[in-house]
Amino acid sequence: MIRKIYFVLLYLLVLHSSCRTDYDWVAPDPPLAEKYRILCLFEPGKSIIANIGDVVDPEDSISEKINDRFLFSFFSDSLYYFRPSVSTNFSSQFLNSKWKESPTNEYKLFCSIDSNLILTSETKLPKEVKLDVKHSIKPVNVLQNKTKHSAEIHLEWNDPEPDVQNYYHLVFYKVRYTKNKISGMYEIDLSEILPPLDVFFSNSNERGQLILQHEPGVLVDDHFFRNGPIKLDYLLRTKNTIDLNEEKFIQIKAEIRSVSEDYYKYFRAITLQYQAQTGTLPILESVSSYSNIKGGLGIFAGYRSIAMDYKIQ
């Protein structure tokens, strides 16, 4: 008798489920902590970039919700406390630059909104490596007036740690040369932040490289260059047109960041998701977001960088 009742109840449950439509299902609210997202990037010798944002309702200001209760801590061999501005548009906030580098390259993040909402993370900074970068660069259309100017650049260096998988983020900037109205000479203009250049592949060798969509530059995984030096070829193009009566495109600044694995995975996942949503490139793998924030979403990662200026002949 009990078995008959059990099968009847099971049948009614299946029947009830089959009669529901797709529109009847309501997604449950996410855990409270996952409503917040943290972005924290740091480089030795420079200010820490950090921000916390509301990813569930970006139009709703959360500054009044957390106010003075918000505590943001950064661990190396010492402990640092920050109270960065809260932003719903996830813009970066520059924080205290007086922090000491950890001898173990290991760092921890602690964010307390209140006693019931704690977000934490851990990451490891890449070791300091020296790159002997060879380069060649040639102009493409820098003599054409009121057009976007371009240049082809070739970078090459030997893998500093052949037995270790390293990740890089390359960013290229236009060094502004504007015409001095008095002397008529073109001089470096440092009155504004250097504008980044658009990056395109200039040959068919795209293995181990991914041009970013949400940030300038390109990601490089040196795992695909194990049989020889790392050789990279790109076409760089100004975002705006160049009026030769006012400025010239004659110098490029190349920034090579040696990034942590967390950094690489986070930026890679965002770009692949963008490509999957826009259909700009075929995606042959499932794309999922990457986060190393426990109790929330986002990224806590570090990098080291070198910068070089190259003149366009």
C-alpha positions as CSV (number, residue, x, y, z in Angstrom):
1,M,0.0,0.0,0.0
2,I,2.8,2.4,0.9
3,R,4.6,1.7,-2.4
4,K,1.3,2.5,-4.4
5,I,1.0,5.8,-2.6
6,Y,4.7,6.6,-3.3
7,F,4.3,5.9,-7.1
8,V,1.0,8.0,-7.3
9,L,2.8,10.9,-5.6
10,L,5.8,10.6,-8.0
11,Y,3.5,10.4,-11.0
12,L,1.6,13.6,-9.9
13,L,4.9,15.4,-9.4
14,V,6.1,14.5,-12.9
15,L,2.8,15.5,-14.4
16,H,2.8,18.8,-12.6
17,S,6.4,19.5,-13.8
18,S,5.6,18.7,-17.4
19,C,2.7,21.1,-17.4
20,R,4.8,24.1,-16.4
21,T,6.1,26.3,-19.1
22,D,9.6,27.9,-19.4
23,Y,8.1,31.2,-18.4
24,D,6.9,29.9,-15.0
25,W,10.5,29.5,-13.6
26,V,11.8,32.3,-11.5
27,A,15.5,32.5,-10.8
28,P,16.4,32.7,-7.2
29,D,18.2,35.7,-5.8
30,P,22.0,35.2,-5.7
31,P,23.7,35.1,-2.3
32,L,24.1,38.6,-0.9
33,A,27.9,38.6,-1.2
34,E,27.8,37.8,-4.9
35,K,26.0,41.1,-5.5
36,Y,29.3,42.8,-5.2
37,R,32.3,42.8,-7.5
38,I,35.8,43.8,-6.7
39,L,38.6,44.8,-9.1
40,C,42.0,45.2,-7.5
41,L,45.2,45.3,-9.6
42,F,48.6,46.2,-8.2
43,E,52.1,46.7,-9.4
44,P,55.2,47.2,-7.2
45,G,56.2,50.8,-6.8
46,K,52.8,52.2,-8.0
47,S,49.5,53.0,-6.5
48,I,47.0,50.1,-6.0
49,I,44.0,50.3,-8.3
50,A,40.9,49.1,-6.5
51,N,37.1,49.4,-6.8
52,I,34.0,47.7,-5.5
53,G,30.7,47.8,-7.5
54,D,27.2,46.5,-7.3
55,V,26.7,44.0,-10.2
56,V,23.1,43.2,-9.5
57,D,21.6,46.7,-9.7
58,P,24.2,49.1,-11.2
59,E,21.8,52.0,-11.3
60,D,21.2,51.8,-7.5
61,S,23.8,53.7,-5.5
62,I,25.4,51.6,-2.8
63,S,27.5,54.2,-1.2
64,E,24.7,54.8,1.5
65,K,24.4,51.1,2.1
66,I,28.0,50.5,3.2
67,N,29.3,54.0,4.0
68,D,31.8,53.9,6.8
69,R,31.3,50.2,7.4
70,F,33.3,49.4,4.3
71,L,36.8,48.1,5.1
72,F,39.3,47.2,2.4
73,S,42.6,45.6,3.5
74,F,45.7,44.6,1.5
75,F,48.2,42.1,2.9
76,S,51.9,41.7,2.0
77,D,54.4,41.6,4.9
78,S,52.4,44.5,6.4
79,L,48.7,45.3,6.6
80,Y,47.2,48.3,4.8
81,Y,43.7,49.7,5.2
82,F,41.9,51.6,2.5
83,R,38.5,53.2,2.2
84,P,38.1,53.7,-1.5
85,S,35.2,55.4,-3.1
86,V,32.3,53.2,-3.9
87,S,31.3,53.3,-7.5
88,T,28.3,51.8,-9.4
89,N,30.0,52.2,-12.8
90,F,33.1,50.3,-11.7
91,S,35.6,53.1,-12.5
92,S,39.0,52.7,-11.0
93,Q,40.1,54.3,-7.8
94,F,43.8,55.0,-7.1
95,L,44.8,54.1,-3.6
96,N,47.8,54.4,-1.3
97,S,51.1,53.7,-3.1
98,K,53.2,53.3,0.1
99,W,53.1,49.5,0.4
100,K,55.9,47.0,0.8
101,E,56.5,44.2,-1.6
102,S,56.2,40.7,-0.1
103,P,59.4,38.6,-0.1
104,T,57.3,35.5,-1.0
105,N,55.3,37.3,-3.8
106,E,52.1,36.2,-2.0
107,Y,49.3,38.7,-1.2
108,K,45.9,38.6,0.4
109,L,42.8,40.8,0.1
110,F,40.2,41.4,2.7
111,C,37.0,43.4,2.2
112,S,34.4,43.7,5.0
113,I,31.2,45.5,4.2
114,D,29.6,44.4,7.5
115,S,29.9,41.5,9.9
116,N,27.8,39.3,7.6
117,L,29.4,40.2,4.3
118,I,33.1,39.4,4.0
119,L,35.0,39.1,0.6
120,T,38.5,37.7,0.5
121,S,41.1,36.6,-2.1
122,E,44.7,35.5,-2.5
123,T,47.1,35.8,-5.4
124,K,50.8,35.6,-6.3
125,L,52.8,38.2,-8.0
126,P,55.0,37.1,-11.0
127,K,58.7,37.0,-10.3
128,E,60.8,39.9,-11.6
129,V,62.3,38.9,-14.9
130,K,64.5,40.9,-17.3
131,L,63.6,40.9,-21.0
132,D,66.0,41.7,-23.7
133,V,63.5,42.9,-26.3
134,K,64.5,43.3,-29.9
135,H,62.2,45.4,-32.2
136,S,61.7,46.7,-35.6
137,I,59.0,49.2,-36.7
138,K,58.0,50.7,-39.9
139,P,55.3,53.3,-40.9
140,V,52.3,52.4,-43.0
141,N,50.5,55.6,-43.9
142,V,52.0,58.3,-41.6
143,L,52.2,60.8,-44.5
144,Q,48.5,60.9,-45.3
145,N,46.7,63.9,-43.8
146,K,43.6,63.6,-41.7
147,T,43.6,59.8,-41.6
148,K,44.2,57.2,-39.0
149,H,47.9,56.6,-39.0
150,S,49.4,53.1,-38.7
151,A,52.7,51.3,-38.1
152,E,53.8,47.7,-38.1
153,I,55.9,46.6,-35.1
154,H,57.9,43.4,-34.5
155,L,58.9,42.4,-31.0
156,E,61.1,39.5,-30.1
157,W,62.7,38.2,-26.9
158,N,63.9,34.9,-25.5
159,D,61.8,33.1,-22.9
160,P,63.4,34.0,-19.5
161,E,62.0,30.9,-17.8
162,P,61.6,28.1,-20.4
163,D,60.3,25.6,-17.8
164,V,57.7,28.1,-16.4
165,Q,54.5,29.2,-18.1
166,N,54.5,33.0,-18.2
167,Y,51.8,35.4,-19.2
168,Y,52.0,38.9,-20.7
169,H,49.8,41.8,-21.4
170,L,51.1,44.2,-24.1
171,V,49.8,47.7,-24.4
172,F,50.9,50.2,-27.0
173,Y,50.5,54.0,-26.8
174,K,50.8,57.0,-29.1
175,V,53.4,59.5,-27.9
176,R,51.9,62.8,-28.9
177,Y,54.0,65.2,-30.9
178,T,52.2,68.5,-31.4
179,K,53.3,71.6,-33.4
180,N,54.7,74.5,-31.4
181,K,52.9,77.5,-32.7
182,I,55.8,79.8,-32.0
183,S,58.8,77.7,-33.2
184,G,56.9,75.6,-35.8
185,M,58.7,72.5,-34.5
186,Y,56.9,69.3,-33.4
187,E,57.5,68.6,-29.7
188,I,56.4,65.9,-27.2
189,D,53.1,66.8,-25.6
190,L,52.8,65.4,-22.1
191,S,49.8,67.5,-21.1
192,E,47.5,64.5,-21.4
193,I,47.6,60.7,-20.6
194,L,49.1,58.8,-23.5
195,P,46.2,57.5,-25.7
196,P,46.4,53.7,-26.4
197,L,46.6,52.4,-30.0
198,D,44.3,49.9,-31.6
199,V,46.1,46.5,-32.2
200,F,45.6,44.1,-35.1
201,F,47.5,41.0,-36.1
202,S,49.8,41.7,-39.1
203,N,50.4,38.0,-40.0
204,S,48.8,34.6,-39.6
205,N,50.7,33.7,-36.5
206,E,48.1,34.3,-33.8
207,R,48.8,31.3,-31.6
208,G,48.9,32.0,-27.9
209,Q,47.6,35.6,-28.4
210,L,44.3,37.3,-27.8
211,I,43.5,40.9,-28.6
212,L,41.4,42.3,-25.8
213,Q,38.0,43.9,-26.3
214,H,37.4,45.8,-23.0
215,E,40.9,47.0,-22.4
216,P,43.7,48.1,-24.8
217,G,46.4,45.6,-25.8
218,V,46.9,41.9,-26.3
219,L,47.4,38.9,-24.0
220,V,50.2,36.5,-24.7
221,D,50.7,33.0,-23.3
222,D,54.4,31.9,-23.8
223,H,53.4,28.3,-23.7
224,F,52.9,28.4,-27.5
225,F,56.5,29.6,-28.0
226,R,58.4,26.9,-26.3
227,N,60.5,25.8,-29.3
228,G,62.1,29.2,-29.8
229,P,62.0,32.9,-29.0
230,I,58.8,34.8,-28.6
231,K,58.1,36.6,-31.8
232,L,55.1,39.0,-32.1
233,D,53.9,41.1,-35.1
234,Y,51.2,43.7,-34.9
235,L,49.7,46.5,-36.9
236,L,49.2,49.5,-34.6
237,R,46.7,52.2,-35.6
238,T,45.7,55.5,-34.0
239,K,42.1,55.7,-32.7
240,N,41.6,59.2,-34.2
241,T,42.7,60.8,-37.4
242,I,45.9,62.8,-37.6
243,D,46.0,66.4,-38.8
244,L,49.6,66.9,-40.0
245,N,49.2,70.6,-39.5
246,E,48.9,70.0,-35.8
247,E,50.6,66.8,-34.9
248,K,52.7,63.9,-36.1
249,F,52.7,60.1,-35.4
250,I,56.4,59.5,-34.9
251,Q,56.8,57.6,-31.6
252,I,55.3,54.7,-29.8
253,K,55.5,53.6,-26.2
254,A,55.3,49.8,-25.7
255,E,54.4,48.5,-22.2
256,I,55.1,44.8,-21.6
257,R,53.3,43.5,-18.4
258,S,54.3,40.2,-16.9
259,V,51.0,39.2,-15.3
260,S,49.9,36.6,-12.8
261,E,47.8,33.6,-13.9
262,D,44.7,35.1,-12.2
263,Y,45.2,38.3,-14.2
264,Y,45.5,36.4,-17.5
265,K,42.5,34.2,-16.9
266,Y,40.2,37.1,-15.9
267,F,41.0,39.3,-18.9
268,R,40.9,36.3,-21.3
269,A,37.5,35.2,-20.0
270,I,36.0,38.7,-20.4
271,T,37.2,39.0,-24.0
272,L,35.9,35.5,-25.0
273,Q,32.5,36.3,-23.5
274,Y,32.4,39.5,-25.4
275,Q,33.3,37.7,-28.7
276,A,30.7,35.1,-28.0
277,Q,28.0,37.7,-27.3
278,T,28.8,39.9,-30.3
279,G,29.6,37.0,-32.7
280,T,32.8,38.8,-33.8
281,L,34.7,35.5,-33.8
282,P,33.7,31.9,-33.6
283,I,34.1,30.5,-30.1
284,L,34.9,26.8,-30.1
285,E,34.9,26.4,-26.3
286,S,32.5,27.0,-23.5
287,V,33.0,30.5,-22.1
288,S,32.6,31.0,-18.3
289,S,33.6,34.0,-16.2
290,Y,36.6,33.9,-14.0
291,S,36.8,35.2,-10.5
292,N,39.2,34.6,-7.6
293,I,37.1,36.6,-5.1
294,K,35.6,34.4,-2.4
295,G,32.1,35.5,-1.4
296,G,31.8,37.8,-4.4
297,L,32.9,38.3,-8.0
298,G,35.9,40.0,-9.6
299,I,39.7,39.8,-9.6
300,F,42.6,40.4,-7.3
301,A,45.9,40.2,-9.3
302,G,49.3,41.7,-9.7
303,Y,51.8,42.4,-12.5
304,R,55.2,43.8,-13.3
305,S,55.9,45.9,-16.3
306,I,58.6,47.5,-18.4
307,A,58.1,50.3,-20.9
308,M,60.1,51.2,-24.0
309,D,59.8,54.1,-26.5
310,Y,60.3,53.4,-30.2
311,K,60.7,56.0,-32.9
312,I,58.9,55.5,-36.3
313,Q,61.5,56.1,-39.0
